[in-house]
Amino acid sequence: VREAVVSTQSTGSKTEKGTLTDFNSLAVDPATFLLIVGAIMFWIGFFGWVGALRENVRFLMVFGTSLIILFLAEAAVAILAFVMKEKVKGVVEEHMYTSITSYRDDSDLRDAVNVAQRTFQCCGVKSFTDWQDNAYFKCCNEGIESCGVPYSCCNISLQVNLFCGVNIMDYDKDKFCNNNNNQTFVPSSNLKEGYGGGKHIYEEGCLDTMESWFNKNLYYVGGAALSVAIVQIVGVWLSQSLIQKIKIASVGGYFK
């Protein structure tokens, strides 16, 4: 049931948002990720549940085989991520920049970015100035969010102020804005007085912050991954054990 709920909610989200037109949008879309995970969970859970309930050998074989394939895929991804660490970091960085530019275009993506920035107390990819890549936050805009950052970048622990990150940069328009408001990058040194030092907004980027968190909690992450692997291996063993017992019973034998 849980797997079906995840898949159904994700499908509804995808239907409301429409069809994605490129791979980059597909890769950073949380609804797509949940849809894929929900579909895999439903597939494996359905065959395991029906196979055990009806004592169906074929269903149990599909269940066990699916778990083995999933386990091998997870192991392959983990090994590749470890061996090609810098490549993986580059891919993650690219999609993080894509998330910034698409921040206002996708409500699910926007929520995911806000949760990540508030959880890890970071802003942007490498620095809070990365938000200038977004059309709404770039400094030469005339909008209310011009030269600002999302509220999730603000260092506030109680009530959320949606406009706490607005107009945080002090810059000379004649120097940084020209050619019909085409922006020249405004450096972090132009942060207004009283906004720096992490007192008002988080200045450190999320890429390094998340990498640092991962390295500090490597044993916990490894332990969680090992626990999942053990559950999958036990699932394969139980399915094979039940298959053998069903086969013995089908030929008139008995088992304890």
Disulfide bonds with the S-S distance in Angstrom:
Cys122-Cys206 2.00
Cys123-Cys153 2.07
Cys139-Cys147 1.98
Cys140-Cys177 1.79
Cys154-Cys164 1.98
